[in-house]
Amino acid sequence: MSIALIVSLIVLVLIVLFVIGIYNKLVGLRNRFKNAFAQIDVQLQRRYDLIPNLVETAKAYMKHERETLEAVIAARNTAYAASKAAAANPADTGAMKSLLGAESGLGSALSRLMVVAEQYPDLKANQNMMQLSEELTSTENKVSFARQAYNDSVMTYNTQREVFPSVIFAGMFGFGPAELFQVESAQVKQAPKVSFN
């Protein structure tokens, strides 16, 4: 074997190992942001489970606010369905955009419910309502923290897939961009105020 052939084989092996390293790093980062989304999904599921209880508690006091209560449940169901679609594949930007829109609608509906609930002193004083409201506030805070961790993971992944030389191979291996979890409505960016003191 000639020295040129040996050098060529060594260079080829090094290039293959380099490409394998890039691929493995992208896989690791993609799995990290998918796991970060799973953490958001856990908190969203907790919130989706709290909302029907909150509405049921409010329903007894807010008999004339049926439209508001129905809007909250409809927004919750839409967000829940969008969450399941996004959880199936957090790398699907369409599913993530659908979830972001649904979450924005749910946040608006919850805010309206809280504003209307303020008008009912008996409801504000209800122990069950106060407990549910505290749990919802706590969950909203956890969603915010999980969303921040997810966005950090997505940023790291997107940066890695866009830098040279990864950018050359990312498209070839099917590593598309990941969508940040950014809430569009200023109302939703803040946890709903659910004080019943």
Secondary structure, 3 states (H helix, E strand, C coil): CCHHHHHHHHHHHHHHHHHHHHHHHHHHHHHHHHHHHHHHHHHHHHHHHHHHHHHHHHHCCCCCCHHHHHHHHHHHHHHHHHHHHHHHCCCCHHHHHHHHHHHHHHHHHHHHHHHHHCCCHHHHHCHHHHHHHHHHHHHHHHHHHHHHHHHHHHHHHHHHHHCCCHHHHHCCCCCCCCCCCCCCCHHHHCCCCCCCC
